Amino acid sequence: MSQFPMEATTTEAQAAIADEFSLFSDWSERYQYLIDLGKKLPPLDDAFKTDQYRLHGCQSNVWITDRFEDGLMHFEAASDSTIVSGLIFLALRVYSGRTPEAILSTTPDYVRGIGLERHLSPTRSNGHAALLQFIQDRAGAAR
């Protein structure tokens, strides 16, 4: 059973993320929090850790799968990078367990809100963008 969604709406999820990250005074603490979040990702079944489920555009290995069930999109993902796992956790917190319409109408404001776009390496930024695009694409296909 997935732990997502944690909040009732995408708006509430993004607000909770902003509140949590505001508790940290510098980026070394925020990176540590990202690592801690990544450790909370539910394990991904090894059957999905194949090229078929690999997210391209990431420097790290990222595997992601989705299913559309009872009108909701559910995503499961994993990475071999601890920081990337934290980024996955944030994206799933906002988008997993939501309707395709909610996903498609939600801009990932948390990225800018917590300063991620200024503190990720270009390769991590590209990978994070690929993750968000995958979620949007799959939600669009499920509509």
C-alpha positions in Angstrom: 0.0 0.0 0.0 1.4 3.4 -1.0 2.0 6.1 1.5 0.9 8.7 -1.0 -0.9 11.0 -1.0 0.1 12.3 2.4 -2.1 15.4 2.1 -5.6 15.8 0.7 -4.6 18.1 -2.2 -1.6 19.0 -4.4 -1.8 22.5 -3.0 -1.6 21.2 0.6 1.3 18.9 -0.3 3.3 21.7 -1.8 2.5 24.0 1.2 3.7 21.2 3.6 6.9 20.8 1.6 7.6 24.5 1.8 6.9 24.6 5.5 9.2 21.7 6.2 12.1 23.1 4.1 11.7 26.5 5.8 12.8 24.9 9.1 16.3 24.5 7.7 18.7 27.5 7.6 21.1 26.3 5.0 21.4 23.9 2.0 23.5 21.4 3.7 20.6 20.8 6.1 18.2 20.7 3.3 20.2 18.2 1.4 20.3 16.0 4.5 16.6 16.3 4.7 16.3 15.3 1.1 18.4 12.2 1.8 16.2 11.4 4.9 13.1 11.7 2.7 14.6 9.4 0.1 15.1 6.7 2.8 11.3 6.9 3.4 10.4 5.9 -0.2 8.6 2.6 -0.3 10.8 -0.1 -1.8 10.3 -0.7 -5.5 9.8 -4.3 -6.6 12.9 -5.5 -8.4 10.7 -6.6 -11.3 10.5 -2.9 -12.1 14.2 -2.2 -12.0 14.7 -3.0 -15.6 15.4 -0.9 -18.7 11.7 -1.0 -19.5 11.0 1.2 -16.5 14.2 3.2 -16.5 13.6 7.0 -16.7 15.9 8.4 -19.3 17.3 11.8 -18.9 18.7 11.1 -15.4 22.4 10.7 -14.6 21.5 8.3 -11.8 19.5 5.2 -12.3 15.8 6.0 -11.8 13.0 3.5 -12.3 9.4 4.5 -12.3 6.1 2.8 -12.9 2.5 4.0 -12.8 -1.0 2.6 -12.7 -4.4 4.2 -13.2 -6.8 2.8 -10.7 -10.2 4.0 -9.5 -9.7 7.3 -11.3 -6.3 8.0 -9.6 -2.7 7.8 -10.8 -0.3 6.0 -8.6 3.4 6.2 -9.1 6.2 4.1 -7.6 9.8 4.9 -8.2 13.3 4.3 -6.9 16.9 5.5 -7.6 20.4 4.4 -6.7 21.1 8.0 -5.6 20.0 9.1 -2.1 19.4 12.8 -3.1 17.5 11.7 -6.2 15.4 9.4 -4.0 14.5 12.5 -2.0 13.5 14.4 -5.1 11.4 11.4 -6.1 9.7 11.4 -2.7 8.8 15.1 -3.1 7.3 14.5 -6.6 5.3 11.5 -5.5 4.1 13.4 -2.4 2.6 16.1 -4.7 1.4 13.9 -7.6 0.9 10.2 -6.7 -2.6 9.2 -5.7 -4.3 12.1 -7.6 -6.6 12.4 -10.5 -5.1 13.0 -13.9 -6.8 16.4 -13.9 -5.2 17.4 -10.6 -1.8 16.3 -11.8 -2.1 18.2 -15.1 -3.4 21.4 -13.4 -0.6 21.4 -10.7 2.6 23.3 -11.5 5.5 22.0 -9.4 5.8 25.3 -7.5 7.6 23.6 -4.6 10.7 23.4 -6.8 11.1 27.1 -6.9 9.5 27.6 -3.5 12.2 25.7 -1.7 15.0 26.9 -4.0 15.7 23.5 -5.6 16.2 25.0 -9.0 19.2 27.1 -7.7 20.8 24.2 -5.7 20.6 21.2 -8.0 23.4 20.3 -10.4 22.4 20.6 -14.1 22.3 16.8 -14.4 20.0 16.5 -11.3 17.8 19.4 -12.6 17.5 17.6 -16.0 16.6 14.3 -14.3 14.1 16.0 -12.0 12.5 17.7 -15.0 12.3 14.2 -16.8 10.6 12.8 -13.7 8.0 15.6 -13.6 7.5 15.3 -17.4 6.9 11.5 -17.1 4.2 12.1 -14.4 2.5 14.7 -16.6 2.7 12.5 -19.7 1.2 9.5 -18.0 -1.5 11.6 -16.4 -2.3 13.1 -19.9 -2.5 9.6 -21.3 -4.9 8.4 -18.6 -7.4 11.2 -19.1 
